[in-house]
C-alpha cells in the first residue's frame, strides 16, 4: 500500500497517510470490488472458460482458491482469481458444491468447458467410480449447449480466408522470430479486423474454446505461494475475506498504481 498512499496524496490530500486499518479498508472496499467488476465485464463477453481449484491448509483453515482462464480480443489469455473461500474438508461433495456456487455467482455454468485440479481422481472417487449415467449426462449437456449449428460453416470459411490473406508468410516468420505467444498473434489479427470493421464471430468461438483450455494446475500453485507470503506469522489474524481481497488485487489488477488512477 506504499504507492497507494503516494497516489492519494497526489490526487486528493497531500497529508494522507495509510496505516494497516486504512490499507485494509481501501483494499476490501475499493480495490477488490474494482478488480471483481473488471473481471465480471470480461467474463460476460467470453464464450468459453475453464476453471482451476485446489486446497491448502493454513493452520486450522482449509483454503480453496478458484481461478478462471479465458481468452479475449484485447489481452489474449487471462488467468484470474474468481474466488477464495474456506471449507471444512475436501471431499468430492464439498468441492463440487463450492465450484457450483462460484459458477452460479459468475454466470459461468454454460461457459465452462474444462476443470483443472490436482488429485481429481482421488477427490472424486477414482476412474473405477465413473458410472455410465454420469458420462451420459455429460454427453447430453455437450449436445445441448455445443451443437454443430452454433457455427456457420460458410461464414467460417470466409473468416479463415481473410485470416490467411492477413497472415502472410513474412508476418508468420516475424512473429516466430519475435517468439510472440500464440494468443497475442490472434489478438493482433482480431484487432486488425476491428479496425477494418470485419466481423469474425465464428473463428472467435473456436479460438476462445482452444485457448481457454488449461495445460496444468500451476496457476493455482502460484496463488498458494502468494498466500504463504501474505499470511505470515505476523499477519496470521487476517480474515479469509481480507486475504481474498488482497489476493484478487495482487493477481487480477495487473496495473501500476498510476495506471489504476487513470482508469478510475
C-alpha positions as CSV (number, residue, x, y, z in Angstrom):
1,X,0.0,0.0,0.0
2,X,3.0,2.3,0.0
3,X,2.4,3.5,-3.6
4,X,-1.3,3.9,-2.9
5,X,-0.5,6.5,-0.2
6,X,1.5,8.4,-2.7
7,X,-1.3,8.3,-5.3
8,X,-3.9,9.5,-2.8
9,X,-1.5,12.3,-1.7
10,X,-1.0,13.3,-5.3
11,X,-4.7,13.1,-6.3
12,X,-6.6,14.1,-3.2
13,X,-4.8,15.0,0.0
14,X,-1.0,15.6,0.4
15,X,-1.1,14.9,4.1
16,X,-2.7,11.5,3.7
17,X,-1.0,8.5,5.5
18,X,-2.1,4.9,5.2
19,X,-1.6,2.6,8.2
20,X,-2.9,-1.0,8.4
21,X,-6.5,-0.3,9.2
22,X,-6.9,2.2,6.3
23,X,-5.0,-0.1,4.0
24,X,-7.3,-3.0,4.7
25,X,-10.4,-0.8,4.2
26,X,-9.1,0.5,0.8
27,X,-8.2,-3.0,-0.4
28,X,-11.6,-4.5,0.7
29,X,-13.9,-1.7,-0.2
30,X,-12.3,-0.1,-3.3
31,X,-9.6,-2.1,-5.0
32,X,-11.0,-5.6,-4.7
33,X,-14.6,-4.6,-5.8
34,X,-13.0,-2.8,-8.7
35,X,-11.0,-5.9,-9.7
36,X,-14.1,-8.1,-9.4
37,X,-16.2,-5.7,-11.5
38,X,-13.5,-5.6,-14.2
39,X,-13.3,-9.4,-14.3
40,X,-17.1,-9.7,-14.5
41,X,-17.2,-7.4,-17.5
42,X,-14.6,-9.5,-19.3
43,X,-16.3,-12.8,-18.4
44,X,-19.6,-11.5,-19.7
45,X,-18.3,-11.3,-23.2
46,X,-16.4,-14.7,-23.1
47,X,-18.0,-17.7,-24.7
48,X,-15.9,-20.4,-23.0
49,X,-13.9,-20.6,-19.8
50,X,-12.0,-23.2,-17.8
51,X,-11.5,-23.2,-14.0
52,X,-8.8,-24.3,-11.6
53,X,-9.0,-25.2,-8.0
54,X,-7.1,-26.8,-5.2
55,X,-6.9,-26.9,-1.4
56,X,-4.3,-25.7,1.0
57,X,-4.1,-25.9,4.8
58,X,-3.2,-22.8,6.9
59,X,-3.3,-23.9,10.5
60,X,-6.9,-24.9,11.1
61,X,-8.2,-23.3,7.9
62,X,-8.6,-25.1,4.6
63,X,-8.5,-22.6,1.7
64,X,-9.9,-23.1,-1.7
65,X,-8.9,-20.6,-4.3
66,X,-10.7,-20.8,-7.7
67,X,-9.2,-19.4,-10.8
68,X,-10.7,-18.9,-14.3
69,X,-8.9,-19.0,-17.6
70,X,-10.4,-17.3,-20.7
71,X,-9.4,-15.5,-23.9
72,X,-10.5,-12.1,-25.1
73,X,-9.5,-10.0,-28.1
74,X,-7.9,-7.2,-26.0
75,X,-5.5,-9.1,-23.8
76,X,-5.3,-12.6,-25.1
77,X,-5.3,-15.4,-22.5
78,X,-6.1,-14.3,-18.9
79,X,-5.9,-16.4,-15.7
80,X,-7.5,-14.6,-12.8
81,X,-8.8,-15.4,-9.3
82,X,-12.6,-15.6,-9.2
83,X,-13.0,-16.7,-5.6
84,X,-11.2,-17.7,-2.4
85,X,-13.1,-19.4,0.3
86,X,-12.7,-21.8,3.2
87,X,-14.3,-25.2,3.8
88,X,-14.5,-27.9,6.4
89,X,-12.9,-30.5,4.1
90,X,-12.1,-31.5,0.5
91,X,-14.5,-34.3,-0.3
92,X,-16.0,-34.5,-3.8
93,X,-19.3,-33.2,-2.5
94,X,-17.7,-30.2,-0.7
95,X,-15.6,-29.3,-3.7
96,X,-18.5,-29.8,-6.2
97,X,-20.8,-27.5,-4.1
98,X,-18.1,-24.8,-3.8
99,X,-17.5,-24.9,-7.6
100,X,-21.2,-24.8,-8.4
101,X,-21.6,-21.7,-6.2
102,X,-18.7,-20.0,-8.0
103,X,-20.1,-20.9,-11.4
104,X,-23.6,-19.7,-10.5
105,X,-22.4,-16.5,-8.9
106,X,-20.4,-15.6,-12.0
107,X,-22.8,-16.9,-14.6
108,X,-20.3,-19.4,-15.9
109,X,-22.2,-22.7,-15.9
110,X,-23.0,-22.7,-19.6
111,X,-19.5,-21.4,-20.5
112,X,-17.4,-24.0,-18.6
113,X,-15.5,-26.5,-20.9
114,X,-12.7,-27.7,-18.6
115,X,-11.8,-28.2,-14.9
116,X,-8.2,-28.5,-13.8
117,X,-7.2,-29.8,-10.4
118,X,-4.6,-31.9,-8.7
119,X,-5.6,-35.4,-7.4
120,X,-9.0,-35.2,-9.1
121,X,-9.3,-39.0,-9.3
122,X,-8.7,-39.2,-5.5
123,X,-11.1,-36.5,-4.6
124,X,-13.9,-37.6,-7.0
125,X,-13.7,-41.3,-6.4
126,X,-11.3,-42.7,-9.0
127,X,-11.7,-43.9,-12.5
128,X,-13.5,-47.0,-11.4
129,X,-16.3,-45.0,-9.8
130,X,-17.3,-43.3,-13.1
131,X,-20.7,-44.6,-14.0
132,X,-22.2,-44.5,-17.4
133,X,-25.0,-42.4,-16.1
134,X,-22.6,-39.5,-15.4
135,X,-21.0,-39.9,-18.8
136,X,-24.4,-39.9,-20.4
137,X,-25.3,-36.7,-18.6
138,X,-22.1,-35.1,-19.8
139,X,-22.8,-36.1,-23.4
140,X,-26.4,-34.7,-23.1
141,X,-25.1,-31.4,-21.8
142,X,-22.5,-31.1,-24.6
143,X,-25.1,-31.9,-27.2
144,X,-27.5,-29.3,-25.8
145,X,-25.0,-26.4,-25.4
146,X,-22.4,-27.0,-28.1
147,X,-24.3,-28.1,-31.2
148,X,-22.9,-28.0,-34.7
149,X,-25.5,-25.4,-35.6
150,X,-23.6,-22.9,-33.4
151,X,-21.0,-22.5,-36.2
152,X,-21.9,-21.1,-39.6
153,X,-19.5,-23.0,-41.8
154,X,-19.9,-20.7,-44.8
155,X,-19.2,-17.7,-42.7
156,X,-16.3,-19.5,-41.0
157,X,-14.8,-20.3,-44.4
158,X,-14.9,-16.6,-45.3
159,X,-13.3,-15.6,-42.0
160,X,-10.5,-18.1,-42.4
161,X,-9.8,-16.9,-45.9
162,X,-9.4,-13.3,-44.6
163,X,-7.1,-14.6,-41.9
164,X,-4.9,-16.3,-44.5
165,X,-4.8,-13.1,-46.5
166,X,-3.6,-11.2,-43.5
167,X,-1.2,-13.8,-42.0
168,X,1.4,-13.7,-44.8
169,X,4.5,-15.9,-44.7
170,X,6.5,-12.8,-43.8
171,X,4.2,-11.9,-40.8
172,X,4.4,-15.5,-39.6
173,X,8.2,-15.6,-39.9
174,X,8.5,-12.3,-38.0
175,X,6.2,-13.5,-35.2
176,X,8.2,-16.7,-34.9
177,X,11.5,-14.8,-34.7
178,X,10.0,-12.5,-32.0
179,X,8.6,-15.5,-30.2
180,X,5.2,-13.9,-30.0
181,X,2.8,-16.0,-28.0
182,X,0.0,-17.6,-30.0
183,X,-2.7,-15.8,-28.1
184,X,-1.1,-12.4,-28.9
185,X,-0.9,-13.4,-32.6
186,X,-4.7,-13.9,-32.5
187,X,-5.1,-10.6,-30.6
188,X,-3.2,-8.8,-33.4
189,X,-5.5,-10.4,-36.1
190,X,-8.7,-9.6,-34.3
191,X,-7.7,-6.0,-33.6
192,X,-6.8,-5.6,-37.3
193,X,-10.3,-6.9,-38.1
194,X,-11.8,-4.4,-35.7
195,X,-10.0,-1.5,-37.3
196,X,-11.2,-2.8,-40.7
197,X,-14.7,-3.3,-39.4
198,X,-14.6,-7.0,-40.3
199,X,-16.8,-9.3,-38.2
200,X,-15.3,-12.7,-37.0
201,X,-17.9,-14.4,-34.7
202,X,-17.3,-17.9,-36.0
203,X,-13.5,-18.1,-35.7
204,X,-13.6,-16.2,-32.4
205,X,-15.6,-19.0,-30.8
206,X,-13.1,-21.6,-32.0
207,X,-10.1,-19.6,-30.7
208,X,-11.8,-18.9,-27.4
209,X,-12.5,-22.6,-26.9
210,X,-9.0,-23.8,-27.8
211,X,-7.1,-21.1,-25.8
212,X,-9.2,-21.3,-22.6
213,X,-8.1,-25.0,-22.1
214,X,-5.6,-25.3,-19.3
215,X,-2.2,-27.1,-19.6
216,X,-1.5,-27.6,-15.8
217,X,-2.6,-26.5,-12.4
218,X,0.5,-24.3,-12.0
219,X,-1.5,-21.1,-11.7
220,X,-3.2,-22.4,-8.5
221,X,0.2,-23.2,-7.1
222,X,1.3,-19.6,-7.7
223,X,-1.7,-18.4,-5.8
224,X,-0.7,-20.6,-2.9
225,X,2.8,-19.1,-3.0
226,X,1.3,-15.6,-2.7
227,X,-1.0,-16.7,0.1
228,X,2.1,-18.1,2.0
229,X,3.9,-14.8,1.5
230,X,0.9,-12.7,2.7
231,X,-0.3,-15.0,5.5
232,X,2.9,-14.9,7.6
233,X,3.0,-15.4,11.3
234,X,2.9,-11.6,11.7
235,X,-0.3,-11.5,9.7
236,X,-2.0,-14.7,10.9
237,X,-5.0,-12.7,12.2
238,X,-6.2,-11.8,8.6
239,X,-9.7,-13.0,7.9
240,X,-10.4,-15.1,4.8
241,X,-12.3,-12.1,3.3
242,X,-9.3,-9.8,3.8
243,X,-7.0,-12.4,2.4
244,X,-9.3,-12.9,-0.6
245,X,-9.3,-9.2,-1.3
246,X,-5.5,-8.9,-1.1
247,X,-5.1,-11.9,-3.5
248,X,-7.6,-10.6,-6.0
249,X,-5.9,-7.2,-6.1
250,X,-2.5,-8.8,-6.3
251,X,-3.4,-11.3,-9.1
252,X,-6.1,-9.6,-11.1
253,X,-5.5,-5.9,-11.5
254,X,-2.2,-6.1,-13.4
255,X,-1.8,-2.4,-13.4
256,X,0.6,0.0,-11.9
257,X,-0.8,2.5,-9.4
258,X,-0.5,5.3,-11.9
259,X,-2.5,3.2,-14.5
260,X,-5.1,2.4,-11.9
261,X,-5.5,6.1,-11.1
262,X,-6.1,7.0,-14.7
263,X,-8.6,4.1,-15.0
264,X,-10.8,5.4,-12.1
